Amino acid sequence: MVPGLKTGRLRKKTLTQPETDSPAAIPLGSPVAPSPVVPVRSNVGPSHHVTSQPMDDSDETQAPSETQPSGVGTSKPLRVRGPTLGKGIQKIIRANKGEKCYVHIDRGLNAMTGKYATPATNELGIQIRTLCPLKDVKSWLDLDETTKAAVIQGVLDKFQIGDDFHNDLQAQEIVNKKAYGLYKDWRYTLKQEFELLEGLPRDEIYGHPPVGVSLDNWKHLIDVAWQDASHQKRSKAGKSNRSQLPYNHTNGSRSFPIAMAAMVAKDGELDFPKFYEDSHTSKKTNDWIHPKCRELHQEMVNVQAAAIESGTPLTQEDISRQVLGQKKRYLLGFGSGPQPSTIFATRAHDKDMEAMRAEVEALREERQKDHDELMKEREERERCYNELLKEREERIQLSNEMLKEREEGQKARDETNTKVEHLNNVVAKLSQLLGI
């Protein structure tokens, strides 16, 4: 068993006998034909018409406590939650006075955590069921980028995910991974609704598409998507794997990363054996949900104690690996967020990065201060230069005026000298004529 493995979400179904006006219909309960049934429509999609009260918002799927009927004809309801309607999210938005709710990105747990992580995930599920197509698409990865962007923007309109989502690659990866799982869960839930109708005439199955799913999409899923050989192979393997799980966790609908973050916030650190105990004991009886859980927990405690006694304490990841086993792409008992060898190393790295950021910020402030002083000195120099330049221009202007006056004086003297010379010549000629 893989602790923390998510299972598909079932919805409450009450199968009742339909009414018929056809004179040729076989009487209900007749031994020659199965009793036809009509399931109550679920609240998948943008239209939610349900009579049952939905459970609290959550971001993870939880296996039902009762076994799903293997065939049709049963009227026993399954007491399980349905998809989020979004009413709780609207209530949160109103309580926050229209402001976006902040969703923390825990880089060590590689997940959304905090007070608004669950509502944000619920909103992501609503946007997926509202905007994403079902026809000719097998998974979130097959959707076009325009649709993906519209789904995520629908969430960002109400929630602030991280400090700078559009430039935070890890936050984008976390949201895309969550969307991948939610889209997959949605299709799985529709498949379960179809399986409850198996045994009925095909036209009758066509006549009961889940609320929010068009008839065209419903027919495509039944006749094409679920008849595909590769899908049937994966479905068979999935059923086989789920049948081998002896127990599930008792953490409810809250994801493991969110629960771990809550433990860290409360106790200051994560104690994996204690977390495993909390998530695998009954909340009603306070007893282990399976004898194997007790054995695994005791082994964790023994391994942890032996490591401390030897002077080489183990990390929480090491405890998981030694007791629950080692996987390449995820850590058993940590949920779908954390990746191997990243949790505590990343937290230490984050602390180093935070110290580096603080140091860089101090250097930046110091450089800014020096820059401001240099700019002030430069402005002062420019002011002095402009004053000198203005003074020089005034001196040049004064010099030009003096030169102009000098030139005009010289011109006046030249004109006077010319007149005097002319008069002298006239006098000389007169004197010559008079014989003086």
Long-range contacts (C-beta under 8 A, 24 or more apart in sequence): 1-244, 1-245, 1-246, 1-247, 1-292, 2-245, 2-332, 3-249, 3-276, 3-279, 3-280, 3-324, 3-332, 3-333, 4-249, 4-251, 4-256, 4-279, 4-332, 4-333, 4-334, 4-335, 4-336, 5-245, 5-248, 6-60, 6-61, 6-181, 6-185, 6-336, 7-61, 7-62, 7-63, 7-242, 7-245, 7-248, 8-61, 8-63, 8-185, 8-188, 8-189, 8-192, 9-61, 9-62, 9-80, 9-81, 9-83, 9-185, 9-188, 9-189, 10-64, 10-68, 10-78, 10-80, 10-189, 10-192, 11-42, 11-43, 11-44, 11-78, 11-80, 11-81, 11-82, 11-83, 11-189, 11-193, 12-40, 12-52, 12-77, 12-78, 12-79, 12-80, 12-81, 12-82, 13-39, 13-40, 13-42, 13-77, 13-78, 13-193, 13-196, 14-39, 14-40, 14-75, 14-77, 15-39, 15-40, 15-69, 15-72, 15-73, 15-74, 15-75, 15-196, 16-40, 16-75, 34-72, 34-73, 34-199, 34-200, 35-73, 36-200, 36-201, 36-204, 37-72, 37-73, 37-197, 37-200, 38-208, 39-193, 39-196, 39-197, 39-208, 41-208, 41-210, 41-211, 42-82, 42-83, 42-189, 42-193, 42-210, 42-211, 43-82, 43-83, 43-85, 43-211, 43-212, 44-83, 44-129, 44-186, 44-189, 44-190, 44-210, 44-211, 44-212, 44-213, 45-129, 45-130, 45-210, 45-211, 45-212, 45-213, 46-126, 46-129, 46-130, 46-212, 47-211, 47-212, 48-83, 48-85, 48-211, 48-212, 49-211, 50-82, 52-82, 54-81, 54-82, 54-83, 54-84, 54-85, 54-87, 55-81, 55-82, 55-253, 56-88, 56-253, 57-84, 57-88, 57-89, 57-118, 57-119, 57-122, 58-84, 58-118, 58-121, 58-122, 58-252, 58-253, 58-254, 59-112, 59-117, 59-118, 59-120, 59-121, 59-122, 59-125, 59-178, 59-253, 59-254, 59-255, 59-258, 60-121, 60-253, 60-254, 60-255, 61-185, 61-253, 62-248, 62-252, 62-253, 63-248, 68-192, 69-196, 71-198, 71-199, 72-196, 72-197, 72-198, 72-199, 72-200, 73-199, 81-253, 83-125, 83-126, 83-129, 83-186, 83-189, 84-122, 84-125, 84-126, 85-126, 86-122, 86-123, 86-126, 88-119, 88-122, 89-119, 89-122, 89-123, 89-126, 89-158, 92-116, 92-119, 93-158, 100-157, 100-158, 100-159, 100-160, 101-158, 101-159, 101-160, 102-159, 102-160, 103-159, 103-160, 103-161, 103-162, 104-162, 104-261, 105-161, 105-162, 105-168, 105-170, 105-171, 105-174, 106-257, 106-261, 106-337, 107-170, 107-346, 107-347, 107-350, 108-338, 108-342, 108-343, 108-344, 108-346, 108-347, 108-350, 109-257, 109-260, 109-261, 109-334, 109-337, 109-338, 109-343, 110-170, 110-174, 110-257, 110-337, 110-338, 110-339, 110-342, 110-343, 110-346, 111-174, 111-255, 111-257, 111-258, 111-261, 111-335, 111-336, 111-337, 111-338, 112-161, 112-174, 112-175, 112-178, 112-257, 112-258, 113-257, 113-258, 113-261, 114-258, 114-261, 116-159, 117-255, 117-258, 118-253, 118-254, 118-255, 118-258, 119-159, 120-155, 120-158, 120-159, 120-161, 121-178, 121-182, 121-255, 123-154, 123-155, 123-158, 123-159, 124-151, 124-152, 124-155, 124-175, 124-178, 124-179, 124-182, 125-182, 125-185, 125-186, 126-154, 127-151, 127-152, 127-154, 127-155, 128-179, 128-182, 128-183, 128-186, 129-186, 129-212, 130-154, 130-212, 132-183, 132-186, 133-217, 134-187, 134-190, 134-213, 134-217, 134-220, 134-221, 134-225, 135-216, 135-217, 135-220, 136-220, 138-225, 138-231, 139-180, 139-183, 139-184, 140-176, 140-179, 140-180, 140-182, 140-183, 140-184, 141-180, 143-183, 148-176, 148-179, 151-179, 152-179, 174-337, 177-336, 181-336, 187-221, 190-221, 191-221, 191-226, 191-235, 194-221, 194-222, 194-226, 246-290, 246-292, 247-280, 247-289, 247-290, 247-292, 247-293, 248-289, 249-279, 249-280, 250-279, 250-280, 250-281, 250-282, 250-283, 250-289, 251-278, 251-279, 255-335, 255-336, 255-337, 256-333, 256-334, 256-335, 256-336, 256-337, 257-334, 257-335, 257-336, 257-337, 257-338, 260-334, 260-335, 270-316, 271-316, 272-300, 272-316, 272-319, 272-320, 272-333, 273-297, 273-300, 273-301, 273-304, 273-319, 275-333, 276-300, 276-333, 296-323, 296-324, 299-323, 315-343, 315-344, 316-343, 316-344, 317-341, 317-343, 317-344
